[in-house]
Amino acid sequence: MNYFKHLPATLYLFGEETLPVTFRNISVYASILDEVKDNLSFYNDYHIQEFERPDQVSYKLYNTPNFHWTFYLLNDKLKDSGWPLSNREVMEKIYTDYSDKVITTRANISNKMKVGQTITGQTSGATATIDHRHINLGQLVLKNVSKDFVVNETIRSTNSDGVVESVVIKSFENEYNSAHHYEDVNGNWKDLTINSSTGNLEDPDITWTEVTNMDRLYNQNEEMKQIRVIKPSQIVDLVNAFKEAVR
C-alpha cells in the first residue's frame, strides 16, 4: 500500500535479533484527513460499484491508482472492516458463517435445553445436539441434525440431572434465514419479552421488523459501499500535506 512509503524510516529490533533493521514507523499518524473528512468542501460521496477495487476507484477519480489509501483514512468503516465484498462473496460469507439449523420456540429456555444436550422430535423422530442458544429470541442453534424437525411438534431432552425437558417448535429453518434481531419503526433493536402469566416469550410486536442473519450481513456490506472521497480538486494538496505531516 502506497500509504506506508510516506512514513518515516526508523531502526527497529525484531524478536531476538541482535541488530536493528530499517523499518517504516507505522506508529506515526497524521490527523490531516481526520480534520477534513467532515468538511463538505473537501469531500464527495461515492458508492462503490460491484467488483470495484480500491485502486480502480482511485484511478476513476484521480487518474492514478496511487491514492487508494486515502479511502481507508477518510472512512472509519473501511479502516475497521476492510473493503466491501462483492454480492457473490457476501453470499458465500453468509452461507459459511450461518451454516447451521435453528429451532425457534416461544418457551422460556433460560433454564432448560442447554448447550450440549441432545434433542428428539416427538413427531419427526429427528435428533440434534444444541450447539448454542439465543435466549432472548428463543433460538436453539443445532449441530448433528439427523433430519428435519416439524413445526408445532414437541421436542424433548434429558438434562444432566436426568430431568426430561420439552418445548414446542415454532419454526425450523436454516440459520441464515433465522432472526438476528427485531427492529421497531425507528430502527431500535427490540428483544422479545416474557409474559408474566405464561412464563413464555411474547410474539414480536406487529410493528417490528424481523432482520435475519442474511439481511444483517447483506445490509452491512451495502452500507460499506457508501463512502466519502476527497474531491479531485483537493486530492494533491491534501496528500502532500499528509506526507509532510508524517515526516
Secondary structure, 3 states (H helix, E strand, C coil): CHHHHHCCEEEECCCCCCCCEEEECCCCCCCHHHHHCCCCCCEEEEECCCCCCHHHHHHHHHCCHHHCHHHHHHCHHHHHHCCCCCHHHHHHHHHHHCCCEEEECCCCCCCCCCCCCEEEECCCCCEEEEEEEEHHHCEEEEECCCCCCCCCCEEEEECCCCCEEEEECCEEEEHHHCEEEEECCCCCEECCCECCCCCCECCCCCCCEEEEHHHHHHHHHHHHCEEEEECHHHHHHHHHHHHHHHC
